[in-house]
Amino acid sequence: MIPKRVLITGASGLVGTKLTEMLMQEGIDVIHLGRSAKKKQVPSFIWDIQHGVIDEEALKGVDAIVHLAGAGVADKRWTEKRKQEIRESRTRSTQLLVEQLKKTNHQVKTFVSASAIGYYGFEGDEVCTEASKPGSDFLASVVKDWETEIDKVQELNIRTVKIRIGIVLSKRGGALAEMAKPVRWGVGAALGTGKQYMSWIHIEDLCRMFIYALRNEQLQGAYNGVGPYWVTNKELTTAIAKVLKKPLWLPPIPGFVLNLMLGEMADLVVKGSKVSGRKIVEVGFTYTHPNLEEALTSLLSNRKPQT
Ligand SMILES: NC(=O)c1ccc[n+]([C@@H]2O[C@H](COP(=O)([O-])OP(=O)(O)OC[C@H]3O[C@@H](n4cnc5c(N)ncnc54)[C@H](OP(=O)(O)O)[C@@H]3O)[C@@H](O)[C@H]2O)c1
């Protein structure tokens, strides 16, 4: 079934902005639910997650929800307060949606939520599939709690899909923009040992995955939102330098330096995991950007359209 009207939460972010464009190009009505309604190109409704308030009109005519909202994991140092915000922006927002779905006479048939490969923890050499156990670090516990709330949507007989998103490559922000900056300045370097695995995905493919999940009724449960293969941090940094035609001459930045600079948040860059994207491919999904160098060229080269 093709949804006609899709409500996106956290739509002002990296993924939501691109997904909104792609859904609109397909002629699907998009509406946003966020913390403010300023400067929006589509109808927008407001919620206040902390106070459990949501605009009653938000679900009107909506047949599918895409849930992306969550405080940026890499935006600020992980103080106890920030950690609580990272967790509650995801768990409480999902709870609020569930409460609203319970008390409203709605037509929502499909719920596709962001989740994250952080679910698996940092697994080193083991390949993580959707059947793998959750990890035990901070991010893994956040994602596990988040998914527990997402699963409550399925209990309302709404088809629910969780996309466990990997490292999203986009020109507009996120990991690639941060990694490309020093490389452009000629001071790029691998991080930590450089051997940690990075399970990447091109933003266009990630958004196509969300659209695939919205459309295909056989999809339900968790799917890894990653590309067809992972690389090491060093391989990714080297590929960025190659595409930008910049030299990479500095030694890797040691993990202890990153720990001093970032605290516990350094885990995001000095650790990694090998995550398999096979499950979604087995139900028919195909990638537009399966090759890392081509994906980077499409994002970093000035001659190609910006994504
Ligand atoms: N990008 C990645 O590499 C990646 C990897 C794994 C998982 N994910 C997950 O995928 C989702 C979308 O990713 P993204 O890169 O688009 O994230 P993003 O750019 O940080 O956007 C997330 C959006 O969530 C809303 N938000 C921010 N802080 C919030 C808070 N305290 N309470 C409630 N809402 C808040 C904001 O939308 P409004 O201002 O409109 O409310 C924001 O634009 C996120 O949940 C993220 O954790 C992303």
The ligand as an SDF file (V2000), in Angstrom:
LIG
                    3D

 48 52  0  0  0  0  0  0  0  0999 V2000
   22.5170   10.5020   11.1030 N   0  0  0  0  0  0  0  0  0  0  0  0
   23.0410    9.3590   11.5340 C   0  0  0  0  0  0  0  0  0  0  0  0
   24.2040    8.9970   11.1910 O   0  0  0  0  0  0  0  0  0  0  0  0
   22.2210    8.4450   12.4240 C   0  0  0  0  0  0  0  0  0  0  0  0
   22.7900    7.2150   12.8110 C   0  0  0  0  0  0  0  0  0  0  0  0
   22.0540    6.3800   13.6420 C   0  0  0  0  0  0  0  0  0  0  0  0
   20.7940    6.7600   14.0790 C   0  0  0  0  0  0  0  0  0  0  0  0
   20.2800    7.9550   13.6850 N   0  0  0  0  0  0  0  0  0  0  0  0
   18.9630    8.3330   14.2370 C   0  0  0  0  0  0  0  0  0  0  0  0
   18.0650    8.7050   13.2220 O   0  0  0  0  0  0  0  0  0  0  0  0
   17.2590    9.7950   13.6600 C   0  0  0  0  0  0  0  0  0  0  0  0
   17.3490   10.9040   12.6250 C   0  0  0  0  0  0  0  0  0  0  0  0
   18.7200   11.2040   12.4470 O   0  0  0  0  0  0  0  0  0  0  0  0
   19.2200   12.6400   11.9750 P   0  0  0  0  0  0  0  0  0  0  0  0
   20.6410   12.4890   11.6010 O   0  0  0  0  0  0  0  0  0  0  0  0
   18.2400   13.2210   11.0300 O   0  0  0  0  0  0  0  0  0  0  0  0
   19.1440   13.4320   13.3670 O   0  0  0  0  0  0  0  0  0  0  0  0
   19.2110   15.0100   13.5900 P   0  0  0  0  0  0  0  0  0  0  0  0
   19.7340   15.6980   12.3840 O   0  0  0  0  0  0  0  0  0  0  0  0
   19.9040   15.2330   14.8860 O   0  0  0  0  0  0  0  0  0  0  0  0
   17.6620   15.4000   13.7350 O   0  0  0  0  0  0  0  0  0  0  0  0
   16.8570   14.8810   14.7500 C   0  0  0  0  0  0  0  0  0  0  0  0
   15.6560   15.7770   14.9550 C   0  0  0  0  0  0  0  0  0  0  0  0
   15.0650   15.4030   16.1910 O   0  0  0  0  0  0  0  0  0  0  0  0
   14.4930   16.5400   16.8090 C   0  0  0  0  0  0  0  0  0  0  0  0
   15.0770   16.7260   18.1310 N   0  0  0  0  0  0  0  0  0  0  0  0
   16.3130   17.1750   18.4590 C   0  0  0  0  0  0  0  0  0  0  0  0
   16.4630   17.2490   19.7980 N   0  0  0  0  0  0  0  0  0  0  0  0
   15.2950   16.8370   20.3300 C   0  0  0  0  0  0  0  0  0  0  0  0
   14.8260   16.7030   21.6570 C   0  0  0  0  0  0  0  0  0  0  0  0
   15.5890   16.9890   22.7200 N   0  0  0  0  0  0  0  0  0  0  0  0
   13.5490   16.2550   21.8290 N   0  0  0  0  0  0  0  0  0  0  0  0
   12.7760   15.9530   20.7560 C   0  0  0  0  0  0  0  0  0  0  0  0
   13.1550   16.0850   19.4870 N   0  0  0  0  0  0  0  0  0  0  0  0
   14.4030   16.5100   19.2790 C   0  0  0  0  0  0  0  0  0  0  0  0
   14.8180   17.7570   15.9390 C   0  0  0  0  0  0  0  0  0  0  0  0
   13.6690   18.0250   15.1310 O   0  0  0  0  0  0  0  0  0  0  0  0
   12.6550   19.2720   15.4810 P   0  0  0  0  0  0  0  0  0  0  0  0
   13.5500   20.4300   15.7970 O   0  0  0  0  0  0  0  0  0  0  0  0
   11.9100   19.4250   14.2100 O   0  0  0  0  0  0  0  0  0  0  0  0
   11.8270   18.8610   16.6360 O   0  0  0  0  0  0  0  0  0  0  0  0
   15.9600   17.2630   15.0750 C   0  0  0  0  0  0  0  0  0  0  0  0
   16.0070   17.9290   13.8390 O   0  0  0  0  0  0  0  0  0  0  0  0
   17.7680   10.2150   15.0230 C   0  0  0  0  0  0  0  0  0  0  0  0
   16.9110    9.7320   16.0290 O   0  0  0  0  0  0  0  0  0  0  0  0
   19.1290    9.5630   15.1190 C   0  0  0  0  0  0  0  0  0  0  0  0
   19.4850    9.1610   16.4210 O   0  0  0  0  0  0  0  0  0  0  0  0
   20.9500    8.8120   12.8730 C   0  0  0  0  0  0  0  0  0  0  0  0
  1  2  1  0
  2  3  2  0
  2  4  1  0
  4  5  1  0
  4 48  2  0
  5  6  2  0
  6  7  1  0
  7  8  2  0
  8  9  1  0
  8 48  1  0
  9 10  1  0
  9 46  1  0
 10 11  1  0
 11 12  1  0
 11 44  1  0
 12 13  1  0
 13 14  1  0
 14 15  2  0
 14 16  1  0
 14 17  1  0
 17 18  1  0
 18 19  2  0
 18 20  1  0
 18 21  1  0
 21 22  1  0
 22 23  1  0
 23 24  1  0
 23 42  1  0
 24 25  1  0
 25 26  1  0
 25 36  1  0
 26 27  1  0
 26 35  1  0
 27 28  2  0
 28 29  1  0
 29 30  1  0
 29 35  2  0
 30 31  1  0
 30 32  2  0
 32 33  1  0
 33 34  2  0
 34 35  1  0
 36 37  1  0
 36 42  1  0
 37 38  1  0
 38 39  2  0
 38 40  1  0
 38 41  1  0
 42 43  1  0
 44 45  1  0
 44 46  1  0
 46 47  1  0
M  CHG  2   8   1  16  -1
M  END
$$$$
